[in-house]
């Protein structure tokens, strides 16, 4: 996401928050390969109650200095609920199961809570 994008993140699936973890860190540019392990980040796992879990990682970028994650452990969430917010330039990694079919294209401009990313 660029500094010109809205940085509200939404829950990709509905379910229960099974894991949360916040790590302070550096503020490398978000597209740097090491940013997902070196930068400030928040990791969330949502379980849909049918044996499917999805991990979402909010990653701060060079301009971002603050990650906000709304749900806490054991919260119930609905697909589309606001997950959190990353101030200024940032990145979100969505880790999908191998059998997922990604339906967005490389460099496609997506809209939060509107664009379907993948079919599971």
VMD Tcl script that draws the C-alpha trace (Angstrom):
set ca {
  {0.00 0.00 0.00}
  {1.31 3.45 -0.79}
  {1.04 6.51 1.44}
  {-1.88 7.57 -0.79}
  {-3.99 4.47 0.01}
  {-6.45 4.08 2.87}
  {-4.86 1.71 5.36}
  {-7.90 0.20 7.06}
  {-7.61 -3.60 7.11}
  {-10.63 -5.93 7.16}
  {-11.18 -9.51 8.32}
  {-10.86 -11.79 5.30}
  {-13.05 -14.46 6.89}
  {-15.45 -14.68 9.80}
  {-14.66 -16.74 12.88}
  {-12.79 -16.49 16.15}
  {-9.46 -14.80 16.83}
  {-7.19 -17.69 17.84}
  {-3.82 -15.91 17.92}
  {-2.51 -12.37 18.15}
  {1.06 -11.19 18.44}
  {2.60 -7.72 18.22}
  {6.33 -7.26 17.56}
  {8.08 -3.90 17.60}
  {10.76 -3.53 14.98}
  {12.41 -1.52 12.25}
  {10.74 0.56 9.59}
  {12.29 -0.71 6.36}
  {10.41 0.02 3.14}
  {7.40 -2.32 3.10}
  {8.40 -4.11 -0.11}
  {11.83 -5.05 1.28}
  {12.05 -8.87 1.63}
  {13.16 -8.57 5.28}
  {10.29 -6.24 6.25}
  {7.95 -9.13 7.16}
  {10.40 -10.31 9.84}
  {12.33 -7.13 10.74}
  {9.66 -4.40 10.76}
  {7.05 -3.57 13.36}
  {4.21 -6.04 12.78}
  {1.03 -7.52 14.15}
  {0.01 -11.11 13.38}
  {-3.58 -12.35 13.67}
  {-4.99 -15.85 13.08}
  {-8.72 -16.27 12.47}
  {-10.33 -19.73 12.75}
  {-13.67 -20.23 11.01}
  {-14.68 -23.11 13.34}
  {-14.63 -25.66 10.49}
  {-10.93 -26.47 10.65}
  {-9.82 -23.54 8.48}
  {-7.43 -20.90 9.80}
  {-6.15 -17.77 8.06}
  {-3.16 -15.67 9.10}
  {-3.01 -11.94 8.44}
  {0.11 -9.88 9.17}
  {0.04 -6.09 9.31}
  {3.51 -4.68 8.60}
  {4.65 -1.11 9.16}
  {6.64 0.57 6.40}
  {9.23 3.31 6.22}
  {6.70 6.08 6.91}
  {4.34 4.08 9.12}
  {5.03 4.32 12.79}
  {1.91 2.78 14.29}
  {-0.13 -0.38 13.81}
  {-3.54 -0.66 15.42}
  {-5.24 -4.07 15.69}
  {-8.80 -4.04 17.04}
  {-9.76 -7.66 17.86}
  {-8.23 -9.53 20.77}
  {-7.84 -13.23 21.53}
  {-11.16 -15.15 21.41}
  {-13.12 -12.27 19.85}
  {-15.76 -13.32 17.32}
  {-15.39 -11.50 13.98}
  {-17.45 -11.38 10.81}
  {-15.99 -11.31 7.32}
  {-15.54 -7.64 6.43}
  {-15.22 -6.37 10.02}
  {-12.47 -3.84 10.54}
  {-9.35 -5.69 11.63}
  {-7.18 -2.67 12.21}
  {-5.38 0.29 10.78}
  {-1.82 1.04 9.70}
  {-0.86 4.70 9.66}
  {0.81 5.91 6.42}
  {2.80 3.60 4.07}
  {2.47 -0.05 4.99}
  {1.96 -3.65 3.92}
  {-0.42 -6.50 4.71}
  {0.50 -10.14 4.08}
  {-2.38 -12.56 3.66}
  {-1.22 -16.16 4.01}
  {-3.58 -18.46 2.12}
  {-3.82 -22.26 2.01}
  {-2.01 -23.83 -0.96}
  {-5.28 -24.94 -2.54}
  {-6.60 -21.35 -2.74}
  {-7.28 -19.82 -6.15}
  {-6.04 -16.23 -6.28}
  {-8.41 -14.11 -8.37}
  {-6.62 -10.74 -8.33}
  {-3.90 -9.85 -10.81}
  {-0.38 -8.67 -10.09}
  {-0.35 -4.86 -9.61}
  {-4.17 -4.72 -9.56}
  {-5.51 -1.87 -7.45}
  {-7.83 -3.47 -4.89}
  {-10.45 -1.87 -2.67}
  {-10.74 -2.86 1.00}
  {-13.83 -4.89 1.87}
  {-14.88 -4.87 -1.82}
  {-12.31 -6.76 -3.93}
  {-12.24 -10.57 -3.66}
  {-8.60 -11.62 -3.25}
  {-8.93 -15.42 -3.46}
  {-11.40 -18.27 -3.45}
  {-10.79 -20.97 -0.88}
}
mol new
graphics top color blue
foreach p $ca { graphics top sphere $p radius 0.5 }
foreach p [lrange $ca 0 end-1] q [lrange $ca 1 end] { graphics top cylinder $p $q radius 0.2 }
display resetview
